[in-house]
Amino acid sequence: MAIPRLTEAARDAALARLPDWRLRADGLALLREARFADFSEAFAFMTRVALLAEKADHHPEWHNVYNRVAITLTTHDAGGLSARDVALAGAIDAVLRGHPHPA
């Protein structure tokens, strides 16, 4: 089953609803960084997101260094951004809003 890529208009509308995310230079991915009090908090965040991602069967590309997590969302099967990326970005934002100690 092919996953449709977002149109430019849909992508721009999604970005308007996700103010903490930015578009990668090539326009094919969403990017966000988060900082936490320490490594343990960053890892706890990643664990919560991993459970959501697994349930959605859509997984982020990410990088963790101590208290920082850099996240890239793109849908390889769509060749760019899809509704799955927008949904996961919203879920990640909800986790971050509920996080007790973001730095």
BELNOR-V371177 format. One record per pair of residues at least 6 apart in sequence whose C-alpha atoms are under 7 Angstrom apart, sorted by the first residue. I is the first residue (numbers start at 0). J is the second residue. D is the distance in Angstrom with one decimal. If there is no record, write none. Layout:
BEGIN
[[I;J;D] [I;J;D]]
END
This chain:
BEGIN
[[1;76;7.0] [2;76;6.3] [2;77;5.3] [3;77;5.7] [3;81;6.2] [4;77;5.0] [4;78;6.9] [4;79;6.1] [4;80;5.6] [4;81;4.7] [5;80;5.7] [5;81;5.1] [5;82;6.8] [13;85;6.6] [14;20;6.9] [19;31;6.7] [20;29;6.2] [20;30;5.5] [20;31;5.0] [21;29;5.6] [21;30;5.2] [21;31;6.6] [22;28;6.0] [22;29;4.8] [22;30;6.2] [23;29;5.9] [23;30;6.3] [27;73;6.5] [27;79;4.2] [27;80;5.5] [28;71;6.4] [28;72;5.4] [28;73;4.7] [28;79;6.2] [28;80;5.8] [29;71;5.7] [29;72;5.1] [29;73;6.7] [30;70;5.7] [30;71;4.8] [30;72;6.6] [31;69;5.9] [31;70;5.3] [31;71;6.8] [32;68;5.6] [32;69;4.4] [32;70;6.1] [33;67;5.7] [33;68;5.3] [33;69;6.6] [34;66;5.6] [34;67;4.5] [34;68;6.5] [34;101;6.3] [34;102;5.5] [35;41;5.6] [35;66;5.0] [35;67;6.4] [35;100;6.7] [35;101;4.5] [35;102;4.5] [36;66;6.3] [36;100;6.4] [36;101;6.1] [36;102;5.1] [37;65;6.5] [37;66;4.6] [38;65;4.7] [38;66;4.6] [41;66;5.4] [41;67;6.6] [41;68;6.8] [48;91;6.4] [52;58;5.1] [57;83;7.0] [59;70;6.5] [59;71;6.0] [59;72;5.3] [60;70;5.9] [60;71;5.0] [60;72;6.4] [61;68;6.8] [61;69;5.4] [61;70;4.4] [61;71;6.0] [62;68;5.7] [62;69;5.2] [62;70;6.7] [63;69;6.5] [72;84;5.6] [73;79;5.5] [73;80;5.1] [73;84;6.0] [74;80;5.6] [74;81;6.1] [74;84;6.8]]
END
